[in-house]
Amino acid sequence: MSTDLNALGQAIVANSAGAITTFEVAFGELTVTGPAGRVLEALTFLRDHTDYRFHQLVDLTGVA
């Protein structure tokens, strides 16, 4: 499963046009990170992209 999540994370970063810049797989979960000013763009991308179609946001964290 970790291999699948790594491949998914790599594809998301590659296709998000900078809205998502990094990813990490830990404890069987995929975490993506991007610039604060592009949160809406990142979420829209994850929801609307035909390869991903995410439909649930589990956590959103902001760090200053």
N, C-alpha and C positions, 0 to 999 in steps of 0.2 A: 504494500500500500504506500509506503514512503516513496518508492520510485515513481508511482503514479502521481503523487502529490508534488514531487519535485518537477516532473515533466509539466504538470499543470501550472505550477508557479512560474517556471521558465517561459511558458507560452504566454501567460498573462502579462508578464513584464515586457516581453518582446512585442506584444500587440497593442499595448495600452497607450502608445504615443506619449509616454512620460507621465501619465496620470498615476501609474503604479510603478515604483522604481526598484523595489526589492521585495523578496519573499523569504520566508523561513518555514521549515517544517519541524515541528516539535510536538511530541506526545500525540502523534497521529492527527495533527491539525495544521492547516495551511494558514499562515499569517502573511498578509500583504501590507506594504508600506508605501506611502507616497506623499507628495507635498500637500500641506494643509489647504492651500488655496485651490486645490483640484479635487477635493473630496467628492463633490457632486458629479464631476466628470468621471471619476473612478467608479463610483457606484452605478452610474448610468451605463458605463461600459460593461461592468460585470453583469448587470441585469439584461442588457439588450443584445450583447454580442451572441451571434448564433452558435458559437462553439461552447459558450459557458452557461448562460441563462440562470445565473444565481437568483434565488428567490427569497433568501433569508439573510439578514444581517444579525450576527450574534453579538458583536461588540465593536464599538467605535471609541478610540482613545486619542486624546490630543496631548502632546507634550510640548511645553514651551522651553 
